[in-house]
Amino acid sequence: MRIGAGIALMTAGAIIAFAVRDTSERLNLPALGIIIMLAGAAGIWLSYRLANPRRREETTVLKPEVERQYSVAPHEKVAEKPIDVTPTHLREDV
């Protein structure tokens, strides 16, 4: 069902539900019109969902040799001696 068919169903359902003033013991026309309008709305929604699927993020898989080339191993030693971050005016050895 395309969007045009869904709109046509909704229009026909609205006409049956709100414009036709016929009474019948067997058939409830306002309820039938609402059911047809819901079918049209479902058709519009379904056609939209089929035409515009959700975009899924594609994962990039690297070859192991390329991944090893760009991997960074942590250094075992950061510095030869510990770095003193105490402000100069508070250091005792200066």
N, C-alpha and C positions, 0 to 999 in steps of 0.2 A: 504494500500500500504506500503510495506516495503522499506527499503533503497535500496536494490538490484533492485527492480522494478523501483524506481526513477532514479537510475543510468542508467538502461537499457533504460528508456525513454529519458534521456538526451543524451545518446550515439546515439540512433536512430534519435533523432531530429537533432543532429549535423551532422550526415551523410546526412540526407535529406537536411538540410539547406546549407551545404558547399561542399559536395562531389558530389551530383547528379547534372548533368548539362543538364537536360532535360527542354524543354520549353513547356508550355501548356497555352492556352488562358483561360481555365477555372480554373486552379489550380496554385497558386503561391507557388512553392515548398520551396523557402527560408522562406517565412512567415509561412508556415505549420511547417517547421522544428523548427523555433524559438518558435512557440506555443507549440510544443511537448516538447522542452527543458524546457520551463517555467512550464509545467505540471509536468515534472520530478522533477524540483527544488521544486515545491510546495509539491509534494509527499514526498520528503526527509525531508523538513521542518516539514510537518504534522506528519510524523512518529517519528521524533525526539521529537516534543512537546508531543505526546501521550506517548512515552516511558519514558520521563523525565519531569513529572509535576513539577511545582514550589512547593518548600517546604514552607508550611505555618507554621508560628510560633504558637505553641499550647499554649494557655493560661491556667495557672493552677489556679483552683478555690479552695480556702480553705474553709473548713467548718467554720461557724461563731465562734464556740467555739475555734477552733485552731487559727483563726485570732485574737481573743481577747487575747489569751495567748501571742502572739508575738507583739501586738501593744504596742507602748510606748506613754503614755500620757505626755504632757508637764507639768513640775512642776509649781505650782502656785508661789512658792517663790524660787528663785535661791539661794539667800544668805541672811543672817540676816542683814548685812549692806552692803552698796555699796563698791565695790572693787575699790581702788584708783590705777590707772595705771600710775600716774605721776612718772617720774624718781626721784630717791631719792635726787639728788643734786638740783632739782627744787622745792621740797616740802617746804611749808612755816612752817609747824608744826614740822619739825625735827630739 
